[in-house]
Amino acid sequence: MGSYVFDNSWEQERERLAGLEAANDPDTIGHLESLGVSPGWRCLEIAAGGGSIAQWLCRRVAPSGKVVATDVDTRFLEILEEPNLDVRRHNLITDELPEDEFDLIHGRFIVEYLPDREQIVKKLISSLKPGGWILLEDADFSPLTSQPSHTIMYPDSGENTASKVWRAALEIVRRSGADDEYGRRLPIDMITAGLMDVAAEIRGFFRWGGSPASAASVGTLELLRESLTGTTDVTDDEIDQTIAVLSDPEQASSGPLVVRAWGRRPQVDKPGGEGRGMPPRTETVRSWLRTSPLFSNTSEVELSRIASLADELHVEAGERLTIEGDPGHTFMVIAKGTATVSRGGARLAALGPGSYFGEIALIEQGPRTATVTADSRMWLFVFDAAGFASLMNGIPVVADEIFRALARRKQADRGARKKR
């Protein structure tokens, strides 16, 4: 293996990293929010670079949480002043990590550059607490390296030159031991390492010249310029032509795909579970959640979060699921079966698959307003008070739907009382 090509000591590296941060931080932060990062969490940010995500995590988990940010060169991290940030010089290849330590581990555009990538993923997972989450982001440059390239360029007059330059740049990166298509392997390596609730998002971007993403690419080409002209048939003029496209607000092009993959370490690691894939229960829950009207507008990462919060409940016909006047500690969503809602002995409504109940007592912190009785054998998903709070605070589309439904129910109740 050669040496890592991106060096924090390069005079323009902080500017290059700033472009990557501006282009990618919004999506990264959106995923971290959906995973439920909250005060008190202990987080590990690997290859933290300029520190923008480490800084965001510090503020998110404060005051009681802590963030450990690592890199082989920590010069950009050491100037950050977050009181709950622990900066450590660390090499993922050679240095150990503590086991069962972190609620969250995040890394962006790093695993693809390391040897024994599958082992690195396993090493990171072992550092998670049982139940902890990992979010990794890496690139897939196959649209640029395919013949012909599967890229978009406007205008397309410079496409041949740009393709030549980028293929040569990626060849230099490969010589260092990197895999420029590793992003597509991330979810598979997570599954084979035994994670639950594994999911992924693959995104491509059309970027105008002068944008942050384009500025980061300009920095990459400038960093590699000497190697390009010295070890390939790419000329300075061809590099300059490609940089001109990336710098011109009237021109645009597409870049690599970005793969974001996430998963959760099981609460109990099962012997012999490695390589057996995602537990069937998790996929069953996720499959059902995808069909629920309450969760129909959630993203894949939000579905993963919801699945991790839900417990399953199976009941027989005649069992009372809530009792009017009793304290309410759970929120329930029906997967299979039917139930009857009654108040004061009078039947109010019938509930079936996709219906939910129990939210009023939790929102108003009062007693149950009705009795719900199973008409048949039922399969339900149950969220305790903390899980319901995570739904309401961490997944806005679910909270909005529950509040709208609550308003409709109260309006219907007022209408019924007026008729009486």
PEPEMO-V817926 format. One record per helix or strand of 3 or more residues. SS is the DSSP state (helix for helix, strand for strand). FROM is the first residue (numbers start at 1). LEN is the number of residues. Records with the same first field share a line. If there is no record, write none. Layout:
BEGIN
SS=FROM-LEN / FROM-LEN
END
This chain:
BEGIN
helix=13-22 / 52-10 / 111-3 / 117-10 / 142-4 / 156-20 / 182-11 / 212-20 / 236-12 / 280-12 / 293-3 / 300-10 / 359-6 / 385-10 / 396-24
strand=42-5 / 66-6 / 85-5 / 102-7 / 128-13 / 196-8 / 206-3 / 252-3 / 257-8 / 311-5 / 320-3 / 330-7 / 339-5 / 346-6 / 371-4 / 378-7
END
